[in-house]
Amino acid sequence: MDGIDRAGFRKLLADRLPDDVVELDPDIVDAYSRDESEFLEPGRPWALIRPRTTQEVATAVSVCAEFGVHVVPRGAGSGVAGGAVAGDGSVVICLMRMNRVLEIDTRNLLAVVEPGVLNADLCEAVRAHGLWYPPDPASREICSIGGNVATNAGGLCCVKYGVTREYVLGLEVVLADGSVVELGRRTVKGVAGYDLTALFVGSEGTLGIVTRVTVRLRPQPPAAVTLTAFFDSLRAAGEAISAISTRTTPSMLELMDRTTIRAVDDWKRMDLDTGAAALVLAQSDVGGESGAVQLDLMAGAARDAGATYVATTDDPDEGEQLLAARRLAYPSLDRLGTATMGDLCVPLGAVAEAVSAIEDRARRHGVVVGTFGHAGDGNLHPTIVFDPGAPESVRAAHAAYDAMSEAALELGGTVTGEHGIGLLKRGHLAREVGADVLDLHSRVKDALDPAGILNPGKVFGRP
Ligand SMILES: Cc1cc2nc3c(=O)[nH]c(=O)nc-3n(C[C@H](O)[C@H](O)[C@H](O)COP(=O)(O)OP(=O)(O)OC[C@H]3O[C@@H](n4cnc5c(N)ncnc54)[C@H](O)[C@@H]3O)c2cc1C
């Protein structure tokens, strides 16, 4: 950030914002400069802003705009693509103090929340009213609604209920010049003008800072019934996933491979079949007799695909325990070394081929990979375990990651199903969308942030 009057900038921030909102202590500021991604070295940001109000966000952004200082919006820092990794001389604006559920409208099935509300806390708040906010990332206890909006987060229920974008009705956004706009609506339908709300969802902090979100809610569904099926090959598990998806309407359809099953069981002793090549977990939440029928159909599909063991339960607590195994997949692999989580998504019919391709690329590059994910969406998280202290291991992890992304594209898929591009996958985005569409991204960015101060270098950008 050459040529910027750092002292003048800091003074103006301090003059315009309350003392406890501006943090300049480098140790504290540095602690907010990274997220959960691997491979990336953050820079040294100049300041951390922890606003309590939209006005404070707007003030901070307008001071940054005046001095040409880069702004890195940040939620809970659970992102795995480097979207919240801060560069030298930037300012991190962390939204986690804006954490109030402002309204739960039971009649119109919506809630209005500040961006720092944790996903799990929103679910808890609306559950008290018999309502439900479906998008449920496996990280729901540690990620914010603002971060979910900015990454268009997915999760375990998305196979039936869709991703964050489908639940965002309206947004309040602070733009790159510090002005504040209201986008969207409170109605179920609405097509007035361009869908700018949808444009901001998934924009990874590059177009504006989300300071309020109006989300759609649904009634709580009936308790889910759960299928567990083990397989002696990933290909058979992939076939079961295709069959379950085409014969039934699962509310969850997840996969864990052998490495992941063993990592979870070694850690939590859950009595999983550690000799199996894959575990498929599926649920139906239609309830009553229809739920039992769905479960039978799922079990039949798993057996037809060659499952070595199939069990079903209508006990919600047992179902929740099985889901817990799935939610522990990433932290369990992370205990084996340092884990970096991929996020490939392929057409449903290509899940079996994708898992074979992942295994093949892991073998070719000599890396340990555990694959799990929302397989009912075709969304797989091949997670490479490596040793960050060994350059050869880091090189192999990078090469395997690239090769797996390439394989997903060859299968007609995408390099990210739900985590976003951030800093990590910029090259992959270029490969996926091509130069003309990349240029279109640039033109949208230039229109909304001509000075390029919002989260520069993320997604597609010029650093
Ligand atoms: C164990 C684990 C499991 C995970 N499972 C899932 C999963 O199942 N599904 C899934 O989708 N993701 C998953 N993730 C990834 C992560 O939790 C999500 O990407 C989440 O949406 C990030 O939210 P956050 O609050 O932590 O955002 P951050 O990590 O703080 O930020 C993420 C991005 O959003 C931007 N941002 C944050 N807040 C705002 C705001 N208010 N306005 C504008 N931009 C903003 C940041 O600049 C950054 O680009 C997982 C991560 C971990 C570690």
The ligand as an ORCA input file, in Angstrom:
! r2SCAN-3c Opt
* xyz 0 1
  C     -15.077    -28.177      9.276
  C     -15.668    -27.303      8.200
  C     -16.805    -27.747      7.540
  C     -17.375    -26.959      6.529
  N     -18.520    -27.406      5.930
  C     -19.118    -26.632      4.999
  C     -20.319    -27.073      4.364
  O     -20.857    -28.147      4.647
  N     -20.865    -26.261      3.433
  C     -20.312    -25.053      3.102
  O     -20.848    -24.348      2.237
  N     -19.170    -24.624      3.680
  C     -18.570    -25.369      4.625
  N     -17.415    -24.931      5.220
  C     -16.816    -23.645      4.810
  C     -17.277    -22.392      5.616
  O     -17.773    -22.733      6.895
  C     -18.307    -21.603      4.813
  O     -17.704    -21.102      3.625
  C     -18.974    -20.438      5.568
  O     -20.038    -19.936      4.780
  C     -18.010    -19.295      5.892
  O     -18.636    -18.448      6.849
  P     -17.745    -17.540      7.810
  O     -18.672    -16.725      8.652
  O     -16.764    -18.348      8.557
  O     -17.043    -16.605      6.737
  P     -15.478    -16.175      6.511
  O     -14.649    -17.383      6.460
  O     -15.178    -15.191      7.603
  O     -15.592    -15.460      5.156
  C     -15.893    -16.188      3.984
  C     -16.038    -15.223      2.798
  O     -17.170    -14.387      2.998
  C     -16.813    -12.998      3.030
  N     -17.673    -12.398      4.053
  C     -17.864    -12.822      5.326
  N     -18.805    -12.075      5.913
  C     -19.211    -11.159      4.996
  C     -20.166    -10.103      5.015
  N     -20.922     -9.831      6.090
  N     -20.310     -9.352      3.896
  C     -19.581     -9.615      2.779
  N     -18.654    -10.589      2.713
  C     -18.489    -11.356      3.817
  C     -15.323    -12.987      3.324
  O     -14.688    -11.838      2.776
  C     -14.874    -14.255      2.628
  O     -14.696    -14.009      1.257
  C     -16.799    -25.708      6.196
  C     -15.651    -25.273      6.871
  C     -15.085    -26.054      7.854
  C     -13.859    -25.548      8.559
*
